């Protein structure tokens, strides 16, 4: 039978969750302004192209 310190296990789990959240935030917020504006321009251009190809009944 293994004895586990629940406080350490809880804190380790919280650390792992914080690490994964930090990784997601680095992706979401770790871009330069020019990268963000380029991505937004690309998204609007693609949406405009898609709307232009839509078939109206």
N, C-alpha and C positions, 0 to 999 in steps of 0.2 A: 504494500500500500504506500503510495506516494503522498507526502504532505505538500500541499500547495498553499502558498501565502496568497490569499484572495486579493489583498490590497495591491500586491505587486502585479498580479495577473490583470486586475482592473486597470491599473495605470499603464501597463504595457499595451493593452488593447486600446486605450485612449490615445497613447502615443502613435500607434499605427494608424488610427483614424485621422489624427491630426496630420500625419505625413501624407496620407492620400489626399486629404483636402488641400494641403499646401501644393501638392503636385498639380491638382486640377486648377488651382488659382494661378499657378505659374503659367499654365497654358492660356487661361482666360485673360489674365491681366498683365502678363509679362511681354506684351507686344509694344512696339513703338507706335507713335501716332501715325506715321506714314504707312505702317503695315495695317493698322486698323482701318484707315481711310481707303486703302487699296482693296482690302477684303470687302468693305461695305460697297465700294464701287463695283466690284466684281459681282456681288450678290444682286445689286440692283440691275446690272446689265443682264445677268442671267434671267432674272424675273421678267424683264422687259422682253427678252427674246422668247421666253416661254409664252408670255401673253400674246405675242405677235403670231405665234404658231397655233394658237387656240382656234378650234373650229367652232363657229357659232351656228346653231341649228336654225 
